[in-house]
Amino acid sequence: MIQNVITRIREDLSKAFADLFLCFEANDELLDYRPAKGGWTIREVLEHVSITNHFLLILIRKGTAKAVEIAKDKNYDDLLLNYDLDWDKLKMIGEHNSFKWNRPEHMEPKGTLSLNEIKSTLKEQMLECLSFLDQMPKGEGVLYKTMMSVNDLGKIDVYHYIHFLVQHVNRHLTQMEKVREEFKK
């Protein structure tokens, strides 16, 4: 069961980032188009995703290290017997405007990064997430939990955190698609 969870996270991660990288192919006019009702441009959304990933990865990095360390001295087979991610609850994170959330100011785009810097950062972040999954191939990620206040998720393990990051990317892919559709009109 845990192998299926890890495989799905890896596949979802790869697809979300592949879709995200396609956004970089837009021309400057589309990248800088501001929606009529306000909101971020695609360029700003991409920067926000990279900033938010930065902060999520601090927790994922710490969680991975702790989970791997705990696994050295603990038998956790019982935790894996019926383990599954709460896919539906995490899926809500990926739906734009599905819940109210006041993002911290430090996660808002500042417009100081070039598109190449943002893309490079996102590639590094994707590879880091894949590396964390490689470091926890036997279910180690279930051993360490951290509080997640977004949408009242509560304490979630490292696998949930990685999939949360994926769903956050998906949330903003939807947002950018709405900007693209408005731009075309």
Secondary structure, 3 states (H helix, E strand, C coil): CHHHHHHHHHHHHHHHHHHHHHHHHCCHHHHCCCCCCCCCCHHHHHHHHHHHHHHHHHHHHHHHHHHHHHHHHCCCHHHHCCCCCCHHHHHHHCCCCCCCCCCCHHHCCCCCCCHHHHHHHHHHHHHHHHHHHHHCCCCHHHHCEEEECHHHCEEEEHHHHHHHHHHHHHHHHHHHHHHHHHHHC
